[in-house]
């Protein structure tokens, strides 16, 4: 979704994402207020017969990863996005979703922490629409799925879409977290 969004807005020289990436003065202002190694994109690399994602950071006018370099230009970026080489990273995803378009993002403990950090940085920079940045909901915490009485998974999106569910009162914390354990590498 964000890749397709970028393919459209990167052609609009007045769009904030285009300005952040291609207007040198704005780019310096923005990235002097974010961590130097913040992932702008990710790329897939093969490592020991497995596909891994590597962060791609912006240094001067280059997108760089360990074995990847791309001169930053709208044409180059659009081409790499179209080919599926680049995947939007943390910075672009949440800037687009929360701080440009005002969407509410549900996520983990980490997401709540970095969205709060992003919000403070965007307010300090005073580049994006202040009203949207101020209204950005940065504390929508979710922990993954729970189980109903029959052992079926109930996901947060189900509840948001109106699924009626009564939280089982006689469940232990361990039982509640059971569906999450395999995703954390824990075998039971």
C-alpha positions in Angstrom: 0.0 0.0 0.0 2.7 2.5 1.0 4.8 1.5 -2.1 1.8 2.3 -4.4 1.3 5.6 -2.5 4.9 6.5 -3.0 4.8 5.7 -6.7 2.0 8.4 -7.0 3.3 11.1 -4.6 7.0 11.0 -5.7 5.9 12.5 -9.0 4.2 15.5 -7.2 7.0 18.0 -6.4 4.8 19.8 -3.8 4.0 16.6 -1.8 5.7 16.4 1.6 7.4 13.1 0.9 8.8 14.4 -2.4 10.1 17.5 -0.6 11.6 15.5 2.3 13.5 13.2 -0.1 14.5 15.6 -2.9 14.6 19.2 -1.5 18.0 19.4 0.0 17.2 22.1 2.5 14.1 20.3 3.8 15.8 16.9 3.7 18.6 18.3 5.9 16.1 19.9 8.3 14.1 16.7 8.7 17.0 14.2 8.9 19.0 16.4 11.3 16.1 15.8 13.8 15.8 12.0 13.3 18.4 9.3 14.1 21.1 9.1 11.5 20.6 5.5 10.7 16.7 5.5 10.6 15.5 3.0 7.9 14.1 4.8 4.9 13.6 1.6 3.0 14.5 -2.1 3.3 15.8 -4.5 0.8 15.8 -8.3 0.7 19.2 -10.0 0.7 20.1 -13.7 0.7 22.1 -14.7 3.8 23.0 -18.3 4.5 20.2 -19.6 2.2 17.6 -17.4 3.9 16.0 -14.1 2.8 16.7 -11.3 5.3 15.6 -7.7 5.3 18.3 -5.0 5.5 17.8 -1.4 6.3 18.5 1.2 3.7 19.5 4.6 5.1 19.9 8.0 3.5 23.4 9.5 3.5 23.7 12.7 1.6 22.1 11.9 -1.8 22.6 8.2 -1.6 20.4 5.4 -0.3 22.8 2.9 1.2 22.8 -0.6 2.7 25.7 -3.0 3.2 25.8 -4.0 -0.5 23.3 -1.6 -2.0 23.7 2.0 -3.2 21.3 4.1 -5.2 21.7 7.7 -6.2 18.7 9.5 -4.9 16.5 10.8 -7.7 12.7 10.6 -8.3 13.4 8.4 -11.4 15.7 6.0 -9.7 13.5 5.7 -6.6 10.3 5.1 -8.7 12.2 2.5 -10.8 13.4 0.6 -7.7 9.9 0.7 -6.1 8.3 -0.5 -9.4 10.8 -3.4 -9.6 10.1 -4.3 -6.0 13.7 -3.9 -4.9 12.9 -1.3 -2.3 10.3 -1.7 0.4 9.3 1.4 2.4 10.9 1.4 5.8 9.8 2.5 9.3 10.3 6.2 8.7 8.3 6.4 5.5 5.5 4.0 6.6 4.6 5.8 9.8 5.2 9.3 8.4 2.8 8.6 5.6 0.2 6.8 7.6 0.1 8.7 10.9 1.7 12.1 10.3 0.6 13.0 6.7 -2.7 11.1 6.4 -3.7 11.0 10.1 -4.5 7.3 10.2 -4.6 5.5 13.5 -2.0 2.7 13.7 -2.4 -0.2 16.1 0.7 -2.0 17.2 3.1 -3.3 19.7 4.9 -1.7 22.7 7.8 -0.7 20.4 5.4 1.0 17.9 3.8 3.1 20.7 7.3 4.2 21.8 8.6 5.2 18.3 5.4 6.9 17.2 5.6 9.1 20.3 9.2 9.9 19.4 8.3 10.6 15.8 5.4 12.9 16.9 7.8 15.0 19.0 10.3 15.2 16.2 7.7 16.2 13.6 6.3 18.9 15.9 9.8 20.2 16.5 10.6 20.3 12.8 7.4 22.2 12.0 7.2 21.0 8.4 4.1 18.7 8.2 0.5 19.9 8.9 0.7 20.7 12.7 -3.0 19.8 13.2 -2.6 16.3 11.7 0.6 15.7 13.6 -1.0 16.9 16.9 -4.0 14.7 16.4 -1.9 11.6 15.6 -3.0 8.9 17.9 0.3 7.4 19.1 -1.0 5.1 21.8 -3.1 2.5 20.1 -1.6 -0.6 21.7 -2.5 -4.1 20.6 -0.7 -7.4 21.5 -1.8 -9.7 18.8 -4.6 -12.4 18.9 -6.4 -13.9 21.8 -8.4 -17.2 21.9 -12.1 -17.6 22.3 -13.7 -20.4 24.4 -13.3 -22.8 21.5 -9.7 -22.1 21.0 -10.3 -20.0 17.8 -8.1 -16.9 17.3 -9.7 -13.5 17.9 -7.6 -10.7 16.3 -7.7 -7.0 17.2 -9.0 -6.2 13.7 -12.0 -8.4 14.3 -12.9 -6.4 17.4 -12.4 -3.1 15.7 -14.7 -4.3 12.9 -17.5 -5.0 15.4 -17.0 -8.7 16.3 -18.7 -9.3 19.7 -16.5 -11.1 22.1 -16.6 -11.5 25.9 -13.2 -11.7 27.4 -13.0 -15.0 29.4 -12.7 -14.1 33.0 -11.1 -17.5 34.1 -8.1 -17.3 31.8 -4.6 -17.0 33.0 -2.1 -14.6 31.5 -0.2 -17.6 30.1 -3.3 -18.9 28.4 -4.0 -15.4 27.0 -0.5 -15.2 25.5 -0.4 -18.7 24.2 -1.1 -17.7 20.5 1.7 -15.2 20.6 4.4 -17.6 21.9 5.3 -19.3 18.6 5.7 -15.8 17.0 8.3 -15.0 19.7 10.2 -18.3 19.1 8.9 -20.0 22.1 7.8 -23.7 21.8 5.3 -25.1 24.2 
